[in-house]
Amino acid sequence: MSPSGPERPRVPDPALAYRNEEFLASEEGRPVRILSEYLQPLHAFRRQRVSDTIVFFGSARLEENGPLARYYAAARELARRVTLWSAELDPSAAHFLVCTGGGGGIMEAANRGASDAGGRSIGLNIGLPHEQRPNAWISKDLSFQFHYFFMRKLWFAYLARAIVAFPGGFGTLDELFEILTLAQTRKLERPIAIVLYGSEYWNEVLNLPALVRHGMIREEDLELIHFVDDPVEALAVLRVELAPEPEPRTPSIAKSVTPADTGPAGGVAP
C-alpha cells in the first residue's frame, strides 16, 4: 500500500474505433461497413489496374454436367474468347476483364473460361445462408466478398462495358433489370452493351413486346438488347459494341441528374 492509499488497477487503453470489432458489427457501425464495401474494391481495382469489365450473369444452378450443360459450356467458351480478344488489343486501349458474381454455374464457367485463356477474372461473391461460395477460378487478388446486395450491384455496374446474361432466376433478372433501367434512363456516364444469351429462353421468360404494346416502354428501348445463341455470335456483337471510343470516358457509375446536367432531350450531359 502506498502512503496515499491503495493503488488503483490500471485501466486498459481503449481500442481504436476502426479496430473495435464490437462497434464495427453494431447498428451504429453499419455506415462504416457499407463504405468499406465500396472502398475495398476501389482500392484493389486501382492497384490491379482494372478499368473495364464484361460482366457475366446467369444461374448458379446451370452446372457443367446438368441437363442444361450447353449453357455452362457456352459461357466458358465465350469468356475464353473474350479474354483472348482482350489480350490482342492495343496495350494503350482498355482491356476487358471477365467479371462474375463469383459463385457456381454460369459464374464458375465464365471465370473458368478466362482462366483457360490465361487471363485474370473478377468474382463479386455475396454471402448467402445456403449458397454461395467463391469458385476456384477467380483470380486471387480479384475475389471479393459482399454482405450488401446493393454494394455488389454497384460494382457490377461501375466498371462494366458490357453484360452478357445467360438463363437465370430471380437474381439474374434483378441484375439484368438494374442495368436495363440505368441504360434506359441514361444514368450511365458511358453506355453498357446488353447481350442476352439464349433467345429461346429469354423470349419465353420475358415478353418485352408486351411492355411496348401496353405503353410501359418505348419500342426504341428494345434496341438496348442484343439476343445471341452461340459464343461466336456473342463475341461479334461485343466487338462491334465495344469499339474504341474517340475519347475515353469515366466508369459507368450512375449519377444523379440535376437541371444543369439535362440537355434538350432530357438526357445526361457528357
GIWO-V584375 format. One line per field, one symbol per residue. ss: DSSP state (~ for helix, > for strand, _ for the rest). Layout:
ss->???
This chain:
ss->_>__>___________~~~_~~~~_____~~~~~~~~~~~~~~~~~~____>>>>>>___________~~~~~~~~~~~~~~~~~~~~_______>>>>>_____~~~~~~~~~~~____>>>>>>_____________~~~>>>>__~~~~~~~~~~_>>>>>>____~~~~~~~~~~~~~~~________>>>>>_~~~~~~~__~~~~~~_____~~~~~~>>>>__~~~~~~~~~~~_________________~~~>_____>__
